[in-house]
């Protein structure tokens, strides 16, 4: 027969009060946080499920941020392409005016100057950036796809480092920019294409008399003995402004993951937006052709250049269509993402959040039990004279 001592009774009562206090504290924590799980031991199975749901929510949120970033890229590209379309429309209007037989050479020079401004605008559009990244440069986002350069070249009667010389006329010479040393050529001097009409100057020679220029292809054709004499003497010195396309590969795709194992290209490559000289011509090629016709007062050249302007307009419109279709797809995916995220959020709430009415009722019941335990315990463990014998 086991003897029940006062110490045992005291211990049991205190343990009972403490256990009730712990349960009461847990309920108070649930009320304070609004969560049924405040630590893994509260519900190990529920904790595991909640962690999976939270991980899924994080993925949905990251996909949504990716889509927002993609929409920013596409929206910026669309705005730039619209501006480019407006510029090319204006260039086409100026070409129609320049092809009019009533215009004088001076008036065509004025038109050329305005087209030059449009070419500068197109360069600015091609260099559009978002958060410090060039959006038309493929994955080479730290470098612009096109740039305006001021170049020089020189010729003598003997071949220079690039193997060009002028010993007799007529002769066609390929222009290179000798101020640049970063090209893939043997000397590092890039071939100069898309030279701005009116910017090429050769001291001592006259354009139209001593030489003619193919500004789009970057070639000078020397015609008179004055050119050979200059080459044999002090040398021919050329200065010019030209539009340089970055020689690095800018066809890379900027991708954003919008769903699991599903990525979307959010950039428009320079070839898609502005065309390619090697495949039908670029926007800048067409502008240079128009400017050359106006610079040389050649109506036939202006009229022939208008086909290139139309092709450039179609190129820009195609690029806008591409950007718009991807943007619509992202918008649809964003809507689905938010719907799916809402479902997961509801499931997470069902696992983690408390039924406030039920928990408050439990709290009141537990508070009553706790108070009663304290009162009963106070009577049971009262000290008596036996405790001191």
Secondary structure as GFF3:
##gff-version 3
##sequence-region A 1 389
A	DSSP	alpha_helix	6	33	.	.	.	ID=ss1
A	DSSP	three_ten_helix	40	42	.	.	.	ID=ss2
A	DSSP	alpha_helix	44	98	.	.	.	ID=ss3
A	DSSP	alpha_helix	105	126	.	.	.	ID=ss4
A	DSSP	beta_strand	129	130	.	.	.	ID=ss5
A	DSSP	beta_strand	133	134	.	.	.	ID=ss6
A	DSSP	beta_strand	146	155	.	.	.	ID=ss7
A	DSSP	beta_strand	171	174	.	.	.	ID=ss8
A	DSSP	beta_strand	176	177	.	.	.	ID=ss9
A	DSSP	beta_strand	190	191	.	.	.	ID=ss10
A	DSSP	beta_strand	201	202	.	.	.	ID=ss11
A	DSSP	beta_strand	211	214	.	.	.	ID=ss12
A	DSSP	beta_strand	219	222	.	.	.	ID=ss13
A	DSSP	alpha_helix	225	232	.	.	.	ID=ss14
A	DSSP	beta_strand	236	245	.	.	.	ID=ss15
A	DSSP	beta_strand	255	259	.	.	.	ID=ss16
A	DSSP	beta_strand	262	265	.	.	.	ID=ss17
A	DSSP	alpha_helix	270	274	.	.	.	ID=ss18
A	DSSP	beta_strand	275	276	.	.	.	ID=ss19
A	DSSP	beta_strand	281	282	.	.	.	ID=ss20
A	DSSP	alpha_helix	283	295	.	.	.	ID=ss21
A	DSSP	alpha_helix	299	352	.	.	.	ID=ss22
A	DSSP	alpha_helix	356	380	.	.	.	ID=ss23
A	DSSP	three_ten_helix	385	388	.	.	.	ID=ss24
###
